[in-house]
Amino acid sequence: MLGSNIASGVTTPRLALIFLPIGVFTWQFLEYFFHRYVFHWQGIGPISRRMHDIVHGYHHKYPDDDHRLVFPIGASIPTFALIWLILWAIFPMSIACPTGPAFSPGTSGTTSPTGPRTSASRGNAYEKKLWAHHLAHHFADVDTNYGIDNMWMDRVIGTLRKSPTSDAKQE
């Protein structure tokens, strides 16, 4: 997508080099805050509690279910459409195009079943550490380790569990 936008002149390689990292950072920031404040909001009544269960609660009840979506399509499509619309409303196409694709790796991982994330437990050393980080959020302390595709945001904000790898191994 980004390559075709560069080739067709919608954006330039220089703008892509500048705004693709900004998009990656923005996605990681949004992912952390959505997870911490939206997904973990329990609701104030039966309808909002039910919405919580549908959007994220079942993921916490059944985190190892390879067929369960982390962020169901009915909630994720409107959310990501809103993000893209905001990008295109605020920025000219030459900037929105390289910024938007930075969301794709995160959004595809968030809307896919947990199978790809489970396979990370068998991946390289970083993927294993990231998976242990996420499992510690589920099984050791739900109030820590909100970062899904990164750990640095938890470190900066102060929600990093001291030893996510050793906690996940104890489970």
N, C-alpha and C positions, 0 to 999 in steps of 0.2 A: 504494500500500500504506500509506504513512505517512498520507496524507490520509484514507483510510477508517478507520484506527485512531484518528485524532483525531476524525473525525465520529461514530464509534461509542462514543467515550468511553473507549477502552482507554488512551489517553494524552492529554496536553494540548498545546496549542501552545507553552506555556512550556517544558515538558519537552523537546519536540522541538527548540526553539531551543538548549537547553543540550546535549542529548545527541547530536544529529546531528553537530555538529562534533567531539565526542569520538569518535564512531564513525569519522568520516573520518580523524582522526589515528591511531586504533588500526589501521585498515585499512592506512594507509601504513606504519606501523611494522611490522606483521606481514608485509606484502608485501616490504619491504626485507630483513627477517631471514630469511624463508622463502627468498627468492632467494639471499641470500648464504650462508646456512649449511645449508639443506636441499637446495636445487636444485643447489648447487655442491659438495656432498659427493660425492666420487667413488666411495665404497664401498670395502670391504676384501676383497671376494672376487668371484667371477664372478656370483653371483646379485645382490648389492647393486650391482655395476657395471651389470648389465643393467637393474635397476630405475631407476638413475640415467639411463641412456639413454632409457628409456621416459618417465619423468616430465619430464625437462628436457634431456637430452643431445641429442636429435634437434633440438630447437629451436635449440641452438647450432650443430649441424652444418649445418642448413638454415634460417637465420633469415629468409630472404626467401621461403620457401614460403608462399604465401597460403592454403594449405589445411591447414596443420599447426597443431594446437592448441598454444598456449603452455604450458598446464598441462592435460594430458589429463583427460577427464571421469572416468575410473576413479580417478584420484588426487584430483581437485578436489572431487567430490561428497562423499566422506567427510571431507575437510578442512573444507569449508565447513559441512557438517552439524555437525561437532564444534564449530566456532566458534559457530554459532547455539545449540547445546545449552548451551554454557558460558554464553553471554549469558543465556539463559532460566533457567539454574540459579542464577546469581549474582544477577541483578537481577529486580525485579518487572516484570511486563509493561509497566507505564507507562514504564519506562526502557529495557527491552530492545527495545521496538517502535521508538522513534526512533533507537536506536543501530544496530540491525541493518541498516536500509536504506542506511546509509552504506557498507556493504560492497558493495552491489549494483553501483555503477559499476565498481569495481575487479574484483570477481569476474566480471562479465560480460565485461570486457576480457581477463581472464586466461584464461578458459575458451573464448573464441572463437578462431577461426583468426586468424593474424597479419594477415589482410587489413585489418581496421579499423585496426590499428596502422600498417600500410604506408600507408594512406590519410592518416594523420596527416602523412606527409612532404609531402603536397600541401595541408595545412591552413593555419591561421593561423601567425603567427610563433612563438608559444609552442609549438604542436604540432610545428613543424619543428625547433625547438631541442630539444624532448623526444625526438623521433625520432633526431636526431643524437647525443644523449646516450646513447641505448640502442644505437645502431649502434657507437659508440666502445667500448662494453662488449664487443660481439661481435668487432669487427675490430681494435681498437687495443690494448686491455688488458683481459682478462677479469677482472682483480682490481680493477677500478674500476667506477664507475657502476652500482651494483646497483639503484638506484631505477628503477622502471619507469614509474610514473605521476607521478613527482615527482623533482626534483633536490635539494631542500632537505635530504633525509635524508643523501645523500652528502656534502653540504657540511658538515653538522653533525658527522657521524661521521668525516670525513676521507678518504672514498673517492672523492671527486669528482676526475675527471680534469681537469687544468688547462684544456684547450681542446677540449671534445668536438666542437664545431661544425667547427673547422678539421681535426681528426683524421678526422671522418667524410667531409669533402669530399676528403681525400687518397686515400681508398679507391676 
